[in-house]
Amino acid sequence: MRLLTGLAIVLAGLFYVAWPAWSAYHIKTALESADVSGLEQGIDFPAVRLSLRPAVTTVIADNLKDVTKGTPGSDKLIDKLSQKTLPELVDATLDRLLTPEALIRLHAEGKSLRDFIKTFKAGQPDLAGQIGGIVRDFLGTKPNPADVPVAPVAGVAAAAPVVPENRRLGLGNVKSIGFVGPLAVSLGLARDPKAAEPDLTATMSFTGTGWRITGLAPKI
């Protein structure tokens, strides 16, 4: 009986600790060596984009409120946005910008997902074009989400650089570890290893063939 209990503990440790840690190490290595295929294997990008929708929706909605403030009928416009057009705009933005190349470049430049999301705040020229399409929809002409301009992350289209040694992640960047379900664990990460609190929570889930990152929640 003791042997079976001990074996169960060892297997649980291998499954919930060693395997996710090994997968996380491979993701870290891919991120820091500009290995796009490695990131695609270790990160479920559709799931991660879905997890980031609330944060991006909040930022874009705030932008729209700022730009349309004082405009006649702006309240009705915002209400209509929240029903359909805004989610389409958010999805189009995330599909175009949240890519392996973007994550590699952001990390290499010392930026974070919070910086990535806040680029939408700074993209006022592009935002004006977004709002133009939204207003057309409000008046009855629906824009094609594929034609919606999005605020670019500088340099994403260029060749992704290798992350400098002083920006590479280590155990000091891990601030918390926990379970979020029978087949999912969370990692609280901070870009600054001296920080007391994490600025990003990553969710790793067992997908049937291995552990992958399925969610990211930056502290905005």
Backbone bond lengths (Angstrom), bond angles and torsions (degrees), N, CA, C in turn:
res aa  C-N    CA-C-N  psi(-1)  N-CA   C-N-CA  omega(-1)  CA-C   N-CA-C  phi
1 M - - - 1.457 - - 1.526 111.26 -
2 R 1.361 115.32 -44.26 1.458 119.75 177.94 1.527 111.29 -62.24
3 L 1.332 114.11 -37.82 1.462 118.45 179.12 1.519 110.80 -62.77
4 L 1.333 116.69 -43.74 1.469 120.55 179.62 1.522 111.19 -65.67
5 T 1.339 116.48 -40.05 1.462 120.26 178.50 1.521 110.75 -63.97
6 G 1.317 115.66 -44.52 1.466 120.21 178.70 1.517 111.74 -63.02
7 L 1.329 115.87 -41.17 1.461 120.39 179.04 1.526 110.61 -64.24
8 A 1.346 116.32 -40.49 1.461 120.44 178.84 1.529 110.77 -62.83
9 I 1.323 116.31 -40.32 1.473 120.53 179.37 1.522 110.21 -65.08
10 V 1.313 116.28 -42.95 1.468 120.24 179.50 1.525 110.67 -62.86
11 L 1.334 115.93 -45.70 1.465 119.99 -179.66 1.523 111.42 -63.87
12 A 1.342 116.14 -40.55 1.461 119.83 177.87 1.519 110.53 -63.26
13 G 1.335 116.69 -40.50 1.462 120.32 177.80 1.519 112.06 -63.33
14 L 1.327 115.82 -41.08 1.461 119.74 178.20 1.523 111.31 -64.95
15 F 1.345 116.00 -40.33 1.462 120.19 -176.01 1.521 112.26 -74.81
16 Y 1.342 117.05 -44.81 1.463 120.62 -172.82 1.526 114.32 -94.34
17 V 1.306 117.78 -14.83 1.475 120.18 -177.62 1.527 110.92 -119.12
18 A 1.323 116.43 -61.65 1.459 119.57 -173.46 1.526 112.32 -65.36
19 W 1.331 117.28 -46.02 1.472 120.26 -177.59 1.525 111.96 -65.49
20 P 1.355 119.25 -49.42 1.470 118.20 176.44 1.524 113.01 -61.08
21 A 1.346 116.15 -37.71 1.463 119.27 179.66 1.527 110.63 -64.26
22 W 1.316 116.41 -40.90 1.466 121.10 178.03 1.525 110.81 -64.52
23 S 1.329 116.24 -42.15 1.468 120.40 178.16 1.524 110.69 -64.73
24 A 1.344 116.61 -42.64 1.467 120.64 179.01 1.525 110.78 -62.38
25 Y 1.336 116.47 -37.99 1.462 120.30 178.24 1.530 110.73 -63.28
26 H 1.327 117.32 -41.33 1.457 120.49 179.35 1.533 111.13 -66.64
27 I 1.339 116.18 -36.60 1.470 119.35 176.99 1.524 109.91 -65.75
28 K 1.324 116.46 -44.33 1.464 121.39 177.35 1.526 110.84 -58.95
29 T 1.324 116.92 -44.46 1.463 121.08 179.86 1.526 110.77 -63.42
30 A 1.328 116.69 -42.16 1.468 120.90 178.98 1.524 110.38 -64.67
31 L 1.332 116.79 -41.09 1.462 120.98 179.80 1.526 111.49 -62.96
32 E 1.309 116.08 -39.61 1.458 120.21 -173.28 1.526 113.80 -90.44
33 S 1.324 117.04 -7.20 1.462 120.35 175.84 1.524 111.57 -114.47
34 A 1.340 115.97 12.87 1.471 122.38 178.86 1.525 111.87 57.41
35 D 1.335 115.84 40.84 1.466 121.89 179.50 1.531 108.69 -92.89
36 V 1.323 116.64 94.82 1.464 121.29 -176.23 1.525 111.41 -62.84
37 S 1.330 117.21 -45.89 1.462 119.78 -178.08 1.520 111.23 -64.82
38 G 1.327 117.09 -34.92 1.456 120.75 177.39 1.516 111.76 -64.17
39 L 1.350 116.59 -39.96 1.460 119.84 177.07 1.518 111.26 -67.24
40 E 1.313 116.72 -38.89 1.470 119.99 179.07 1.525 111.17 -64.14
41 Q 1.332 116.75 -32.20 1.465 120.20 177.82 1.523 111.49 -74.27
42 G 1.330 116.21 -34.18 1.466 120.08 -174.41 1.511 114.91 -93.33
43 I 1.336 118.13 -14.61 1.459 121.64 -176.96 1.520 109.65 -124.87
44 D 1.312 116.01 129.02 1.465 121.86 174.50 1.530 106.90 -86.03
45 F 1.332 117.26 90.99 1.457 121.03 -172.70 1.530 113.65 -62.94
46 P 1.342 120.17 -40.70 1.473 118.00 175.60 1.528 112.59 -58.42
47 A 1.337 117.29 -41.89 1.463 120.53 178.99 1.521 111.27 -67.52
48 V 1.329 116.75 -38.89 1.472 120.21 179.88 1.527 110.41 -66.73
49 R 1.336 116.93 -41.23 1.468 119.34 177.46 1.532 110.14 -60.10
50 L 1.328 115.84 -40.75 1.460 120.13 178.81 1.531 110.63 -62.72
51 S 1.325 117.02 -39.71 1.466 120.58 -179.38 1.522 112.04 -68.13
52 L 1.324 117.29 -25.10 1.463 120.93 -178.42 1.530 112.77 -90.33
53 R 1.318 117.87 -7.13 1.463 120.23 -177.66 1.528 113.68 -55.53
54 P 1.354 119.99 -44.29 1.467 118.79 -179.02 1.529 113.03 -59.21
55 A 1.336 117.50 -44.30 1.463 120.50 -178.48 1.526 111.31 -66.16
56 V 1.343 116.73 -44.70 1.459 120.38 -179.32 1.524 110.76 -68.40
57 T 1.332 116.74 -37.84 1.465 120.20 177.83 1.521 110.76 -60.56
58 T 1.320 116.95 -42.74 1.470 120.97 -180.00 1.517 111.16 -61.98
59 V 1.329 116.81 -44.49 1.466 120.68 -177.97 1.523 110.98 -65.58
60 I 1.335 117.06 -46.70 1.462 120.19 -178.29 1.529 110.63 -67.73
61 A 1.330 116.97 -38.93 1.470 119.88 178.29 1.530 110.48 -62.77
62 D 1.326 116.76 -40.60 1.467 120.10 177.60 1.525 110.91 -63.43
63 N 1.335 115.70 -39.92 1.466 119.90 177.59 1.530 110.84 -60.60
64 L 1.322 115.13 -45.38 1.460 119.48 -178.45 1.530 111.63 -64.14
65 K 1.314 116.15 -39.00 1.464 119.71 177.57 1.527 111.11 -63.94
66 D 1.343 115.69 -39.86 1.472 119.45 179.53 1.524 110.86 -64.12
67 V 1.346 115.99 -45.05 1.457 120.39 -175.54 1.523 112.03 -70.76
68 T 1.335 117.43 -35.42 1.466 120.54 -176.32 1.529 112.52 -94.20
69 K 1.317 117.29 3.82 1.461 121.10 -178.29 1.531 110.59 -58.58
70 G 1.323 116.56 128.15 1.457 121.41 179.35 1.510 114.23 85.92
71 T 1.329 117.64 -5.45 1.464 120.97 179.24 1.525 109.93 -80.98
72 P 1.331 118.50 132.70 1.470 120.21 178.47 1.527 111.17 -56.94
73 G 1.318 115.86 131.30 1.459 120.36 179.44 1.509 114.04 80.24
74 S 1.341 118.19 9.22 1.463 120.06 -176.90 1.522 112.29 -63.62
75 D 1.345 117.50 -34.07 1.468 119.99 179.22 1.522 111.24 -62.19
76 K 1.342 116.10 -43.96 1.457 119.83 178.33 1.525 110.76 -65.04
77 L 1.332 115.47 -37.09 1.464 119.93 179.25 1.518 110.34 -61.69
78 I 1.334 117.63 -47.15 1.459 121.58 -179.14 1.525 110.32 -63.44
79 D 1.346 116.72 -39.67 1.468 119.50 178.34 1.522 110.77 -61.30
80 K 1.323 116.95 -42.10 1.465 120.99 -179.45 1.531 110.09 -67.14
81 L 1.322 115.94 -38.11 1.463 120.14 179.15 1.516 110.95 -59.71
82 S 1.327 115.95 -44.83 1.453 120.28 -174.52 1.523 111.96 -64.17
83 Q 1.322 117.54 -19.16 1.455 120.71 -177.72 1.527 112.61 -81.04
84 K 1.323 117.44 -42.32 1.463 117.89 -173.44 1.522 114.26 -146.53
85 T 1.335 116.69 -51.28 1.464 119.05 -171.16 1.518 112.60 -65.04
86 L 1.330 117.08 -41.57 1.462 119.77 -179.94 1.529 112.11 -61.28
87 P 1.349 119.88 -46.49 1.463 118.78 175.98 1.530 113.11 -57.86
88 E 1.350 116.92 -38.05 1.465 119.75 178.73 1.529 110.40 -65.37
89 L 1.326 116.23 -39.94 1.458 120.81 178.86 1.520 110.79 -64.29
90 V 1.328 116.31 -42.89 1.464 120.84 178.89 1.525 110.63 -62.97
91 D 1.337 116.92 -45.75 1.465 120.44 -179.85 1.524 111.50 -62.09
92 A 1.344 116.72 -42.63 1.462 120.34 179.79 1.525 110.56 -63.62
93 T 1.335 116.33 -39.59 1.460 120.88 179.37 1.520 111.41 -64.52
94 L 1.331 116.94 -48.52 1.459 120.49 -178.20 1.526 111.84 -66.30
95 D 1.338 117.31 -39.30 1.462 120.36 179.78 1.517 111.15 -61.07
96 R 1.335 116.43 -37.02 1.461 120.04 -176.40 1.525 112.94 -81.41
97 L 1.330 116.52 -33.98 1.459 118.70 -169.58 1.514 115.30 -104.97
98 L 1.335 118.90 -29.26 1.457 119.09 -178.21 1.524 109.03 -88.35
99 T 1.319 115.09 90.63 1.459 123.27 -176.53 1.524 108.84 -129.63
100 P 1.335 117.98 165.72 1.470 119.48 175.33 1.523 111.98 -56.71
101 E 1.331 116.62 -41.25 1.466 120.45 -179.11 1.526 111.43 -62.24
102 A 1.341 115.91 -38.98 1.461 119.76 -179.29 1.524 110.65 -66.53
103 L 1.337 117.10 -43.38 1.462 119.90 179.88 1.526 111.08 -64.00
104 I 1.327 116.78 -40.60 1.458 120.68 179.35 1.523 110.56 -62.12
105 R 1.327 116.48 -47.08 1.466 119.87 -178.08 1.520 112.04 -67.00
106 L 1.317 116.90 -41.97 1.465 119.96 178.56 1.521 110.65 -58.67
107 H 1.333 116.30 -44.96 1.458 119.89 -179.36 1.526 111.21 -67.42
108 A 1.322 116.99 -40.81 1.459 120.78 179.70 1.522 111.86 -63.42
109 E 1.333 116.38 -31.82 1.456 120.81 -179.62 1.519 112.52 -88.36
110 G 1.323 116.98 4.09 1.447 120.28 177.94 1.509 113.62 77.82
111 K 1.329 117.34 20.28 1.457 121.45 179.83 1.526 109.81 -101.38
112 S 1.320 115.35 173.29 1.455 120.84 -176.96 1.519 110.13 -128.33
113 L 1.335 115.63 174.13 1.464 119.05 175.70 1.523 111.35 -62.75
114 R 1.329 116.89 -31.11 1.462 119.91 175.38 1.524 109.93 -62.08
115 D 1.342 117.08 -41.36 1.466 120.89 175.77 1.526 110.17 -62.76
116 F 1.335 115.79 -41.40 1.467 121.16 179.86 1.525 110.42 -58.30
117 I 1.339 115.91 -48.91 1.457 119.95 -177.99 1.517 110.79 -65.52
118 K 1.329 116.91 -36.42 1.460 119.37 -177.26 1.524 112.85 -76.41
119 T 1.343 117.60 -6.77 1.463 118.13 172.98 1.519 110.06 -64.88
120 F 1.334 116.97 -25.34 1.457 119.93 176.89 1.528 110.45 -65.63
121 K 1.323 115.77 -30.00 1.458 120.84 179.69 1.520 110.15 -68.87
122 A 1.360 115.37 -34.57 1.456 119.37 -175.80 1.520 113.08 -87.13
123 G 1.337 117.64 -10.17 1.457 120.31 -172.74 1.508 113.35 -86.33
124 Q 1.338 118.35 54.59 1.451 120.80 -174.11 1.534 114.28 -60.66
125 P 1.354 120.92 -43.15 1.471 118.37 178.39 1.518 112.43 -59.29
126 D 1.333 115.95 -44.72 1.457 119.16 178.06 1.523 110.84 -66.69
127 L 1.330 115.41 -35.00 1.447 119.46 179.97 1.517 111.17 -63.00
128 A 1.328 116.25 -36.95 1.464 119.19 178.55 1.522 110.34 -61.07
129 G 1.343 116.88 -40.60 1.454 120.12 177.55 1.511 111.45 -65.32
130 Q 1.346 116.55 -37.52 1.459 120.54 177.85 1.519 109.94 -61.49
131 I 1.316 115.62 -46.27 1.454 120.14 -177.06 1.525 110.61 -66.22
132 G 1.339 116.60 -35.82 1.460 119.12 177.08 1.515 110.94 -57.50
133 G 1.338 116.99 -43.96 1.461 120.59 178.06 1.510 112.18 -66.00
134 I 1.346 115.73 -37.08 1.455 119.39 -179.57 1.523 110.88 -67.36
135 V 1.337 116.17 -40.38 1.467 120.13 178.62 1.521 110.19 -63.33
136 R 1.340 116.63 -39.80 1.465 119.66 177.52 1.526 110.32 -60.70
137 D 1.325 115.57 -39.66 1.459 119.19 177.30 1.520 110.61 -64.57
138 F 1.313 116.44 -40.56 1.463 121.14 179.34 1.523 111.19 -61.35
139 L 1.343 115.01 -33.04 1.455 119.22 -179.35 1.528 112.38 -86.79
140 G 1.353 116.16 -3.98 1.453 118.27 174.12 1.509 115.44 118.26
141 T 1.348 118.45 -3.89 1.460 121.71 178.13 1.512 108.25 -108.28
142 K 1.294 116.50 110.39 1.458 121.00 -174.36 1.523 111.09 -81.80
143 P 1.361 118.23 125.11 1.463 120.54 176.87 1.528 111.01 -78.70
144 N 1.287 115.27 154.58 1.459 121.20 175.13 1.525 108.45 -81.80
145 P 1.353 119.32 122.09 1.457 120.24 -179.20 1.523 113.11 -55.08
146 A 1.349 117.36 -28.52 1.466 119.70 179.85 1.524 111.76 -68.68
147 D 1.339 116.32 -19.83 1.454 120.24 -179.65 1.522 113.00 -93.95
148 V 1.346 116.85 0.24 1.455 119.84 -177.38 1.515 109.67 -74.00
149 P 1.351 118.21 123.70 1.460 119.85 177.17 1.505 110.13 -73.44
150 V 1.312 117.74 148.05 1.452 121.29 179.89 1.513 109.58 -129.14
151 A 1.325 114.98 152.11 1.457 120.18 179.13 1.515 109.66 -68.15
152 P 1.326 119.20 121.38 1.460 120.94 -174.58 1.514 112.78 -79.92
153 V 1.315 116.11 151.74 1.455 121.24 168.35 1.522 106.58 -90.43
154 A 1.311 116.70 124.30 1.462 121.08 -173.69 1.519 111.82 -56.04
155 G 1.326 115.66 126.18 1.451 120.43 172.33 1.512 115.50 83.50
156 V 1.320 119.36 2.59 1.460 119.53 -176.57 1.516 111.51 -61.56
157 A 1.336 116.87 -34.91 1.454 120.11 -176.93 1.526 112.22 -73.40
158 A 1.334 117.03 -18.84 1.460 120.37 -178.02 1.525 109.79 -76.90
159 A 1.337 115.45 169.50 1.447 120.49 179.27 1.528 109.84 -61.18
160 A 1.320 117.44 133.55 1.455 121.67 -176.36 1.526 110.44 -73.23
161 P 1.340 117.59 131.87 1.465 120.49 -179.18 1.515 111.69 -84.09
162 V 1.316 116.29 161.10 1.453 121.60 172.81 1.524 107.87 -79.08
163 V 1.319 117.52 138.95 1.458 121.65 -176.83 1.526 110.02 -69.02
164 P 1.340 118.04 131.79 1.472 120.94 177.61 1.524 111.44 -60.73
165 E 1.305 116.23 154.14 1.458 122.22 -176.89 1.526 111.99 -56.72
166 N 1.349 116.48 -39.86 1.465 119.53 -175.28 1.527 113.38 -74.59
167 R 1.332 118.17 -4.96 1.453 120.83 178.29 1.523 112.16 -111.22
168 R 1.314 117.13 7.14 1.457 119.42 -178.09 1.524 111.03 -77.73
169 L 1.323 115.11 149.11 1.453 121.35 -175.12 1.523 111.25 -84.67
170 G 1.329 115.49 148.63 1.456 122.04 177.35 1.512 110.38 -143.95
171 L 1.327 116.40 -174.24 1.462 120.13 -179.30 1.521 111.72 -61.62
172 G 1.329 117.61 -27.75 1.458 120.69 179.44 1.509 113.43 -65.08
173 N 1.342 116.99 -20.34 1.468 120.61 178.55 1.518 112.58 -81.59
174 V 1.330 117.47 -13.66 1.462 121.79 179.78 1.522 108.89 -86.21
175 K 1.333 117.27 118.11 1.463 122.19 -175.93 1.523 113.11 -105.76
176 S 1.311 117.74 -19.88 1.462 119.73 179.04 1.521 110.32 -159.94
177 I 1.321 115.31 152.71 1.465 122.89 176.62 1.522 107.59 -139.04
178 G 1.310 117.11 135.49 1.460 119.39 179.81 1.514 111.50 -159.35
179 F 1.324 115.72 172.61 1.461 122.37 177.07 1.527 109.00 -99.97
180 V 1.314 116.53 138.51 1.466 121.48 175.80 1.533 110.55 -121.56
181 G 1.312 115.98 13.85 1.453 121.84 179.70 1.512 109.29 164.05
182 P 1.331 118.02 172.81 1.460 120.55 -178.85 1.518 113.76 -64.89
183 L 1.334 116.86 -22.42 1.465 120.35 -178.56 1.530 111.21 -129.74
184 A 1.320 116.88 31.71 1.460 119.68 -179.21 1.525 110.10 -149.25
185 V 1.312 115.67 140.54 1.466 121.99 176.78 1.526 108.48 -127.63
186 S 1.327 116.00 156.03 1.457 120.42 178.66 1.520 109.95 -117.54
187 L 1.319 115.28 145.68 1.457 122.32 176.82 1.520 108.18 -124.59
188 G 1.327 116.81 122.31 1.455 120.71 173.81 1.516 108.68 -91.33
189 L 1.327 117.11 120.46 1.459 122.22 -174.38 1.519 111.26 -120.10
190 A 1.318 115.88 146.39 1.462 121.91 175.67 1.523 108.31 -129.26
191 R 1.331 116.69 135.00 1.462 119.69 178.09 1.525 110.89 -62.53
192 D 1.328 116.40 -39.20 1.466 121.57 178.11 1.524 108.60 -90.71
193 P 1.330 118.80 114.19 1.469 120.09 -178.49 1.526 113.11 -62.04
194 K 1.335 117.60 -17.46 1.466 120.85 179.51 1.531 112.23 -86.03
195 A 1.333 117.21 -8.24 1.462 121.06 -178.63 1.524 110.39 -66.92
196 A 1.344 115.69 145.97 1.461 120.22 -179.74 1.522 111.87 -83.16
197 E 1.335 117.03 -29.08 1.452 121.82 -176.35 1.526 111.21 -120.17
198 P 1.325 118.06 150.22 1.469 120.08 176.94 1.519 111.40 -72.51
199 D 1.326 116.95 149.48 1.463 120.88 173.52 1.527 111.03 -108.66
200 L 1.329 116.04 2.66 1.467 121.31 177.84 1.520 108.98 -152.49
201 T 1.324 116.16 134.42 1.465 121.23 174.17 1.515 108.47 -113.18
202 A 1.329 115.40 121.72 1.461 121.02 178.44 1.519 109.34 -106.33
203 T 1.319 116.25 136.54 1.463 121.80 176.19 1.520 108.90 -105.84
204 M 1.329 116.07 126.17 1.460 121.62 174.96 1.519 108.50 -109.66
205 S 1.327 116.20 131.53 1.467 121.25 -178.11 1.517 110.33 -125.37
206 F 1.333 114.92 147.23 1.459 119.56 174.30 1.523 107.69 -83.29
207 T 1.322 116.58 120.30 1.465 121.65 -172.08 1.520 113.49 -100.53
208 G 1.320 116.34 6.36 1.461 119.58 -179.26 1.508 112.61 109.09
209 T 1.313 116.09 -31.71 1.468 120.34 178.60 1.526 111.54 -118.51
210 G 1.314 117.40 -11.80 1.455 120.75 -179.18 1.517 110.54 173.11
211 W 1.336 115.74 -179.92 1.453 122.83 178.67 1.520 110.05 -95.72
212 R 1.343 115.81 128.69 1.469 121.09 -179.98 1.522 109.36 -132.83
213 I 1.299 116.70 155.41 1.466 120.80 172.21 1.523 108.09 -75.06
214 T 1.337 115.49 124.11 1.462 120.55 -177.88 1.533 112.52 -119.31
215 G 1.317 117.02 -4.39 1.453 119.42 179.67 1.514 112.19 -156.09
216 L 1.323 116.83 143.92 1.459 123.42 175.12 1.519 108.50 -134.24
217 A 1.317 116.27 130.94 1.468 120.21 -179.99 1.524 108.76 -131.62
218 P 1.330 116.98 94.20 1.473 119.88 178.70 1.513 111.01 -74.66
219 K 1.313 115.82 149.87 1.454 121.12 175.09 1.529 107.74 -82.58
220 I 1.328 117.13 112.51 1.464 121.54 -176.13 1.524 109.84 -88.32
